[in-house]
Amino acid sequence: MNISVIMSVYKSEKPEYLDRSLQSVWDDQTCRPAQIVLIADGPLTEELDAVLAAWNEKLQDKLTICRNEINLGLTKSLNKGLRHTTGEYIARMDSDDISHPSRFEIQTRFLEENPDIAVVGGSIQEFNDSSECLNVRHYPTDPDAIRKYICKASPLAHPNVMMRREIFDSGITYDERYRTSQDIALWYDVLEKGYRISNVDDVTLYFRLADDVFKRRSRQKAMNEFKIYMRGIYRLHGLFTLAYAYPISRLIFRLLPQSLIKWIYNSPLRQGILSK
């Protein structure tokens, strides 16, 4: 099947991470994409530009590089990149993660065998520079369960999804009101339009967990995420539902001290809540 991969890179990215990420979606794949669309979100460093130049020479017309004159953020960059995609299937990827070699083969096979599914993700293996195996995160696979689960947390790992092009042809885009958590807003839009979401249980992505990941979760991002969940729950379930308790609890959690957030995030308590 015809696959387009869409990525965005910012000047703060490490060039070796970008190079490894591109290698994982091209050299390593058992099912190579027809196209990689990469958005340079603002001016990059010389080292990052050198990586892009090397891959551009290697891939030729298989790589489309879009450059933003200034940093527009991920949401606007992804919408810009989507306009350049040609594939029937669109796969997301972040510039510091690593796709499993069988990722595209597994996900395309799943979509071919399940024509009622519009978006498919998979499990992720978390890692960092000091450890290749921190934690494996699984996501719900049943579409009906996902519709309920999204009230609690994101039912998909955004850089690990493959989506049917028809979603965007129907008029859905990343909501540019949200500079962060744009993926959760997208999943609510997808579900509201009647599309179905699923996951494969296989690990299809190695997710780089930055050492400062909890420090980067600002209060502004927490409020932005809260608004998305509250509006999304209203659209899916109406005004009278206990599901609002989840985003309210989530906001309170986000406002806790970083050390406590990190402990709860990795504790059995969080996993027990999400599994209910």
C-alpha positions in Angstrom: 0.0 0.0 0.0 1.0 3.6 -0.6 2.3 5.1 2.7 3.3 8.7 3.4 5.3 9.3 6.6 4.9 12.8 8.2 7.5 14.2 10.5 8.4 17.6 12.0 11.8 18.7 13.3 12.8 21.7 15.4 16.2 23.3 15.9 16.6 21.8 19.4 16.6 18.2 18.1 19.9 16.3 18.2 21.1 15.5 14.6 22.0 11.9 15.6 18.4 11.3 16.8 16.9 12.6 13.5 19.3 10.5 11.5 18.4 7.4 13.4 14.7 8.2 13.2 14.9 8.5 9.4 16.9 5.3 9.2 14.2 3.5 11.1 11.4 4.6 8.7 13.4 3.8 5.6 16.4 1.6 5.8 15.1 -0.7 8.5 11.5 -1.2 7.3 10.3 -4.4 5.8 7.6 -2.3 4.1 9.0 1.0 3.0 6.9 4.1 2.6 6.4 5.7 -0.8 7.0 9.1 0.6 8.5 10.9 3.7 7.2 14.5 4.3 9.5 16.3 6.8 8.7 19.8 8.0 11.6 21.9 9.2 9.8 24.0 11.8 11.8 27.2 11.6 15.6 27.6 10.9 17.6 24.6 11.9 21.2 24.1 13.0 24.0 23.4 10.5 24.2 19.9 11.8 20.5 19.2 11.3 20.6 20.7 7.8 23.5 18.4 7.0 21.4 15.4 8.0 18.5 16.6 5.8 20.9 17.2 2.9 22.3 13.7 3.2 18.9 12.1 3.3 17.6 14.3 0.5 20.5 13.2 -1.7 19.8 9.5 -0.8 16.0 9.5 -1.2 15.6 12.1 -3.9 11.9 12.4 -4.8 10.9 10.1 -1.9 11.6 12.9 0.5 9.7 16.1 0.6 11.2 18.8 2.8 8.9 21.7 3.8 10.5 24.7 5.6 8.8 27.1 7.9 10.5 30.5 7.9 9.7 30.8 11.6 8.7 28.2 14.3 4.9 27.6 13.8 4.6 24.7 16.3 3.7 21.1 15.7 0.0 21.6 15.0 0.4 24.0 12.1 3.4 22.1 10.8 1.5 18.8 10.6 -1.4 20.5 8.7 1.1 22.0 6.3 2.8 18.6 5.8 -0.5 16.8 5.3 -1.1 19.0 2.2 2.0 17.5 0.6 1.2 13.8 1.3 0.1 11.5 -1.5 -0.3 8.2 0.3 -3.5 6.3 1.0 -2.1 5.7 4.5 -0.5 8.4 6.5 1.9 7.4 9.3 3.1 9.8 12.0 6.6 9.8 13.3 8.6 12.0 15.7 12.2 13.1 15.0 13.7 11.4 18.0 11.8 8.1 18.1 12.6 4.8 16.4 10.1 2.7 14.4 10.2 -1.0 14.8 11.4 -2.6 11.5 8.0 -4.3 11.0 5.9 -1.4 12.0 4.5 -0.4 8.6 4.0 -4.0 7.5 2.0 -4.8 10.7 -0.1 -1.6 10.6 -0.9 -1.7 6.8 -1.8 -5.4 7.1 -4.1 -4.6 10.0 -5.9 -1.8 8.1 -6.3 -4.0 5.0 -7.8 -6.7 7.1 -10.0 -4.3 9.1 -11.6 -1.9 6.7 -13.8 -0.4 9.4 -10.8 0.9 11.3 -9.6 4.4 10.3 -6.7 4.8 12.8 -4.3 2.2 14.2 -1.6 2.5 16.7 0.4 0.0 18.7 2.4 -0.7 21.9 5.5 1.4 22.6 8.8 0.5 24.2 10.1 3.5 26.2 13.9 4.1 26.3 16.5 6.7 26.9 20.2 7.2 26.4 21.0 5.1 29.5 18.5 2.3 29.1 17.0 0.5 26.0 14.1 -0.9 28.0 12.4 1.3 30.5 8.8 0.3 30.2 6.4 -1.1 27.6 3.1 0.8 27.3 0.1 -1.0 25.9 -3.0 0.7 24.6 -6.6 -0.6 24.3 -7.3 -2.6 21.1 -11.1 -2.8 21.1 -12.7 0.2 19.3 -15.7 0.4 21.6 -13.4 0.3 24.6 -11.3 3.1 23.1 -14.3 5.3 22.8 -14.7 5.0 26.6 -11.0 5.1 27.4 -10.3 8.4 25.7 -12.1 10.1 28.6 -9.3 8.9 30.9 -6.2 9.3 28.6 -5.0 9.3 25.1 -5.9 5.9 23.5 -3.0 6.1 21.1 0.7 7.1 21.0 0.6 9.9 18.5 4.0 9.2 16.8 3.0 5.6 16.4 -0.2 5.9 14.4 -1.2 5.1 10.9 -4.3 6.8 9.5 -6.4 6.4 6.4 -6.2 9.4 4.1 -10.0 9.6 3.9 -10.0 11.1 7.4 -8.4 14.2 6.2 -10.2 14.2 2.8 -13.5 14.4 4.9 -12.4 17.8 6.2 -10.7 16.8 9.5 -7.4 18.5 10.3 -5.3 19.1 13.4 -7.1 21.8 15.4 -4.9 24.9 15.3 -6.5 26.3 18.4 -4.2 23.9 20.3 -0.5 24.2 20.1 -0.1 21.1 22.3 -2.1 18.0 22.8 -3.3 18.3 19.2 -3.4 14.6 18.9 -6.1 14.2 21.6 -8.2 16.8 19.9 -7.8 14.9 16.6 -8.9 11.6 18.2 -12.1 13.3 19.5 -12.8 14.8 16.1 -12.3 11.4 14.5 -14.6 9.6 16.9 -17.2 12.3 16.7 -17.4 11.7 12.9 -18.0 8.0 13.4 -14.6 6.7 12.5 -13.2 3.8 14.6 -9.8 3.6 16.3 -7.8 0.5 17.3 -4.3 -0.6 18.3 -2.2 -3.7 17.6 -0.7 -5.2 20.7 2.7 -5.5 19.0 5.5 -3.1 20.0 5.7 -0.9 16.8 7.7 2.1 18.2 10.6 2.7 20.4 9.6 5.9 22.3 12.5 8.2 23.5 11.7 9.3 27.0 13.6 12.5 27.6 15.1 13.0 31.1 13.2 16.3 31.5 9.9 15.0 30.2 8.1 15.9 33.4 9.7 19.3 33.7 8.3 20.2 30.2 4.7 19.5 31.3 3.8 23.1 32.0 0.6 24.4 33.7 -0.3 26.1 30.4 -0.1 22.7 28.7 -2.2 21.1 31.5 -5.0 23.8 31.0 -4.9 23.3 27.3 -5.3 19.5 27.7 -8.1 20.0 30.2 -10.1 22.1 27.7 -9.6 19.5 25.0 -10.9 16.7 27.2 -13.8 18.6 28.6 -15.0 19.7 25.1 -14.4 16.2 23.7 -16.4 14.5 26.4 -19.2 16.9 25.9 -19.3 16.1 22.2 -19.2 12.3 22.7 -21.3 11.9 25.8 -23.2 15.1 26.4 -23.5 17.2 29.5 -24.7 14.6 32.1 -21.9 12.1 32.5 -19.5 11.1 35.2 -16.7 11.0 32.7 -15.9 14.7 33.5 -14.3 13.4 36.7 -11.3 12.1 34.7 -10.1 15.4 33.2 -10.7 17.2 36.5 -8.6 14.7 38.3 -6.0 14.8 35.5 -5.7 18.6 35.9 -5.2 18.3 39.6 -2.6 15.7 39.0 -0.8 17.9 36.5 -0.5 20.7 39.1 1.2 18.5 41.7 5.0 18.8 42.3 7.1 17.3 39.6 8.6 14.6 41.8 5.2 13.4 42.9 4.0 13.4 39.3 6.9 11.2 38.2 6.3 8.8 41.0 2.5 8.4 40.2 3.1 8.2 36.5 5.4 5.1 36.9 3.4 3.6 39.8 0.9 0.6 39.7 -1.7 3.1 40.9 -1.9 4.9 37.5 -2.0 1.6 35.6 -4.8 0.4 37.8 -6.9 3.5 37.2 -6.4 3.3 33.4 -7.3 -0.4 33.3 -10.7 0.0 34.9 
